[in-house]
Amino acid sequence: MDIIGLLVEYGGWSWIIGGFVLLAIELAVPGGVFVWFGVSAVLVGVATLTQSLNWQLQWILFALLSVASVTVWTLYFKGRKDVSDRPFLNARNHKLVGQSFVLDEPILNGVGRVKIDDSFWRVTGPDADKGQMVSVTSVDATVLHVDVSD
């Protein structure tokens, strides 16, 4: 039996079942597109159960709902920037930029060490004595680039 035969025989239930299959595919395939096809199919199924729609109109309704829902979803999420309450969660070292610390070891030949909380960090910058206050200007992985504070 072909798809048209299924639509004619089972009506809206075939759309609802197909919609749930598409929603299940969304669980396995990333991207967020199949969910809108699934929702569109379920809506067509509900419309077909409540109204007498021929199969051509069902497919047109499915196409329109699918295009509209994917378009709205894309436009809504494309320009959306999620603002985090913890912006440095996965880049904790970047929160050190702009802060000042006391050198634990002097900076000699451009390399020294500073203690921040319970960790020692390698620093690079102009030569400075132990106990000198330095300001972090940038971070490169686990190396802090510093300038001598006045």
C-alpha positions in Angstrom: 0.0 0.0 0.0 1.4 3.4 -0.9 1.4 6.6 1.2 -1.7 8.0 -0.5 -3.6 4.8 0.3 -2.6 5.0 3.9 -3.8 8.6 4.1 -7.1 7.7 2.6 -7.6 4.6 4.7 -6.4 5.9 8.1 -7.0 9.6 7.6 -5.7 11.8 10.4 -4.3 8.9 12.4 -1.6 8.3 9.8 -0.5 11.9 10.1 -0.4 11.7 13.9 1.6 8.5 13.9 3.9 9.9 11.3 4.3 13.0 13.4 5.3 11.0 16.4 7.8 9.1 14.3 9.3 12.4 13.3 9.4 13.5 16.9 11.2 10.3 17.8 13.7 10.9 15.0 14.5 14.2 16.6 15.7 12.4 19.7 18.4 10.7 17.6 19.3 13.4 15.1 20.5 16.8 16.3 19.4 20.0 14.8 15.9 20.8 15.9 14.3 20.6 12.5 12.4 17.2 12.7 10.5 18.4 15.8 8.8 21.1 13.6 8.0 18.5 10.9 6.6 16.3 13.6 4.5 19.0 15.1 3.2 20.0 11.7 2.3 16.4 10.9 0.4 16.0 14.2 -1.5 19.3 13.5 -2.4 18.1 10.1 -3.6 14.8 11.7 -5.8 16.7 14.1 -7.2 18.9 11.4 -7.9 15.9 9.3 -9.8 14.2 12.1 -11.9 17.3 12.7 -12.4 18.4 9.1 -12.9 16.5 5.9 -9.7 17.2 4.0 -8.6 15.5 0.8 -5.1 14.1 0.6 -3.9 17.0 -1.7 -5.0 19.6 0.9 -3.4 17.6 3.7 0.0 17.6 1.9 -0.4 21.4 1.2 -1.3 22.0 4.8 1.7 19.9 6.0 4.1 21.8 3.6 2.8 25.2 4.7 2.9 24.4 8.4 6.4 22.9 8.1 7.9 25.8 6.2 6.2 28.3 8.5 7.3 26.6 11.7 10.9 26.1 10.6 11.1 29.7 9.3 9.7 31.1 12.6 12.0 28.9 14.6 15.1 29.9 12.6 14.3 33.6 12.7 13.6 33.4 16.5 16.8 31.5 17.4 19.2 33.0 14.8 19.7 36.4 16.5 19.1 35.2 20.0 22.1 35.3 22.3 21.7 33.5 25.6 23.1 35.6 28.4 24.6 33.4 31.1 24.6 34.3 34.8 28.0 32.6 34.8 29.8 33.7 31.6 33.2 32.4 32.7 32.0 28.9 33.6 34.1 27.2 31.0 36.8 29.8 30.8 37.5 30.6 34.4 41.0 32.0 33.6 39.5 34.8 31.5 37.9 36.3 34.6 41.4 37.1 35.9 41.9 39.8 33.2 41.9 43.2 34.7 42.6 42.0 38.2 45.8 42.7 40.2 47.9 40.3 42.1 51.2 40.2 44.1 54.1 38.4 42.5 55.0 35.2 44.4 58.3 34.9 42.4 60.0 37.7 40.5 59.6 38.0 36.8 63.1 37.3 35.3 63.7 37.3 31.6 59.9 37.8 31.1 58.7 34.8 33.2 57.5 34.7 36.8 54.9 33.2 39.1 51.9 34.5 41.0 49.7 32.7 43.6 46.0 33.2 43.1 43.8 31.5 45.7 45.3 28.0 46.0 47.0 27.9 42.6 50.2 29.1 41.2 50.1 30.7 37.7 52.9 31.3 35.3 53.1 34.9 34.3 54.9 36.7 31.5 55.6 40.4 31.3 58.3 43.0 32.1 60.9 42.0 34.7 59.6 42.8 38.3 60.6 42.0 41.8 58.9 39.5 44.2 56.1 41.2 46.0 55.5 43.7 43.2 51.8 44.3 42.2 51.0 43.2 38.7 47.8 43.5 36.6 46.6 40.8 34.3 46.2 42.1 30.7 45.4 38.9 28.9 45.4 35.1 29.3 46.8 32.4 27.0 45.7 29.0 28.2 47.5 28.7 31.6 49.8 31.7 31.2 48.8 35.1 32.4 50.3 38.1 30.6 50.8 41.0 33.1 52.0 44.5 33.3 53.5 46.0 36.4 51.0 48.1 38.4 51.9 51.4 39.8 
